[in-house]
Amino acid sequence: MTPPPADPAAPRTAPAGPAAPPEPPAPHTGHADVHVHRAVDRAEAHVHRAEVDVHRAEVHVDPADVDVHRAEVHVDPADVELASAGCWAAGAQGVWDRGGGELTAWFPAPADLAGLPGLADAAVAWHAEEPRDWQAAWKATIAPVRAGSTVVVPSWLADDHAAEPGELTLVLDPGQAFGTGHHATTTLCLEALERLDLAGASVADVGCGTGVLAIAAARRGAGPVLAVDLDPDAVEVTRANAARNHAEVEACSGSVDALPGPVDVVVANLVTDTLVGLAPALVAATRHTLVVSGIDAQRQDVVVAALTAAGARVVTVEERDGWAALTALAASAAPDDRDEPDAAPGREPPRPTGSEVA
């Protein structure tokens, strides 16, 4: 069965079982109780992961003959983030937030979800998936994507891609990490980085996923560039992608606290609540410019407030497809630079292109 087109968003290469297609329509955040804190970390590390949008074949499939089981989960929309983390805690191979309190999760076998936070009152229907080549189905949904002059090309399409003049081509194999460039939050961050003069600037990518943002910064002349992620698999994928693109990027496990000290530019494509919680640490780690995304556009004010309270000045807001990216300047930025959202340390800033924040 051929899967229908998937939503633009993306992970790395498909995991065992259903492969993750372009980054999904809504992120999973990391606020669950202590019993699922590891699942929350994983949900944040795989933020925005989606699975191929498949429709169950109208045939009877013996669950004993398949390795993938799909759970259709309905919860109160207010509990979606917690329920998503609960699915990861129960061993999900992929979780897709379809909006409106509807989740689709894939498991190697049916799991007992009733006792997990956010899922106690959930309506759950289990289906045995028809066997298929999940990785091939996922790859069929992915095409090169442009963000400004940056074009992100999947590794399996690289031989057929003809770069245009002035194009920065990044060749990525996403593995199981977030960041093929298809999701609006990734493209917004890539465009924000392009507006900065990064030559010689130190950069940190917090929650690096595939490493696409760190690699883009390095290819635009930044250095040193450090990429960190809570997911050790993402760290390995970032290292492999950096080598594939001849980019000097150091990748390690951890979050903002893993940075050895402040850097000129910090980019963090996470989720709204995580950004609010990390705001003081992100601002403290930034000497000059902070770019954050993964923000529900309807909740951008809470991130602006958190960054402002931490001492940063939010100077531009970009929105796309219901998501927002913010560019902020640290208190340590030179006074003249704090009037220019796209300035880089000690350099003539390009003119801002986003919506300025008073």
PEURNOR-V871960 format. One record per backbone hydrogen bond with DSSP energy under -1.0 kcal/mol. NH is the residue of the N-H (numbers start at 0). CO is the residue of the C=O. Records with the same first field share a line. If there is no record, write none. Layout:
NH->CO, CO
This chain:
9->21
23->47
35->32
36->33
39->35
40->36
41->37
42->38
43->39
44->40
45->41
46->43
48->45
51->18
53->51
58->56
64->61
65->62
68->106
69->126
70->104
71->124
72->102
73->122
74->100
78->75
79->76
82->78
83->79
84->80
85->81
86->82
87->83
88->84
89->85
90->87
91->86
92->105
95->103
97->101
101->98
102->72
103->95
104->70
105->93
106->68
115->112
118->115
121->118
122->73
124->71
126->69
128->67
133->131
136->132
137->133
138->134
139->135
140->137
141->138
144->151
146->149
149->146
150->167
151->144
152->169
154->171
156->153
159->156
160->157
166->163
167->148
169->150
171->152
174->11
176->173
178->9
186->182
187->183
188->184
189->185
190->186
191->187
192->188
193->189
194->190
195->192
197->195
199->220
200->197
202->223
203->264
204->225
205->266
206->227
207->227
209->177
210->207
214->210
215->211
216->212
217->213
218->214
219->215
220->217
221->216
222->200
225->202
226->249
227->204
228->251
234->230
235->231
236->232
237->233
238->234
239->235
240->236
241->237
242->238
243->239
244->240
245->242
246->241
248->246
249->224
251->226
253->228
257->254
258->255
262->284
264->201
265->288
266->203
267->290
269->292
274->270
275->271
276->272
277->273
281->277
282->278
283->279
284->280
285->282
286->262
287->263
288->263
289->327
290->265
291->325
292->267
294->323
296->321
298->295
301->298
303->299
304->300
305->301
306->302
307->303
308->304
309->305
310->307
311->306
312->328
314->326
315->326
316->354
317->324
319->322
322->319
323->294
324->317
325->291
326->315
327->289
328->312
329->287
332->329
337->333
338->335
339->336
342->339
346->343
354->316
356->314
